[in-house]
Amino acid sequence: MISFGNNIKLTIIAYTLFSIFLYNLKLPLMFNQNGEFKSFGITSNKTIYPFWLVTLIFGIFVYYLIIIKNENYL
């Protein structure tokens, strides 16, 4: 059976809550007017901040902060 440490559990909880919050907020930077995700790109109907990229960076950042806070580097 797979067992996860507290760092991973806290990161998953924070990532899930942030993703739900961001999805419900539906920022025009990430969503079309009809509520669909914008594609990644630099043309007129695309964005350089897609939902998946923002949540991915947030998850990595939160995990990094938790590791630093717990002084659990190696």
N, C-alpha and C positions, 0 to 999 in steps of 0.2 A: 504494500500500500504506500502511496505517496504521502509524505508528511512535509508540510511547509513551515518555515520559521516565522516568527512574529513579524520580521521585516517584510516578508512577502505578503502576509495576510493584511497588514496595515496598508501596504501599497495597493493591493487589489481593492480594498474597501474605498480608499481615497480616489483611485482611478475610476471606479464604478460610479461613485457619487458625483465626481466632477463631470464625467461623461453624460450622466443623466441631466445634470444642471445645464450643461452647455447645449445639449440637444433640445431641451425644453425652452431655452433662451432663443434659439434659432437666429443667431446673429446674421445679418445680411452679408457679412464678410465670408461666411461659410455656406450659406443656404440661398437658393433661388427664391423668388417671390412666391412660388407655389409650394415651398417647403422642402424641396428636394436638395440633396447635397450638390454643391458646386464641384466641378472637376478641378484637378490640379493643373495649373498652367498659368500663362501670363497674357492670354488673349482676353477679349472683352467679357465673356461670360464664364471665365474661370478665375481661380484664386490661387495665391501662393500660400494660403493658410487653410488647407482643407481640414475637415473635422478629424480625420484619422491621424494627420500629422500633429495637430495641436494636442490631441489626447495622448499620442505616443510620447511626445516630448515631455508632457506633464507627468506621465507615469515614470519615465526614467528620472526626471528631476526629483520627484517625491521619493523614489527609492534611494537615490543618492543622498538626499537630506536625512532620511531615516538612518542610513548607515553612518553618516557623519555624527548625528545626534547620539547614537548608541556607542560610538567609538568602536565600531565593529568593521574595521577596514579590511583586514585580511583573514 
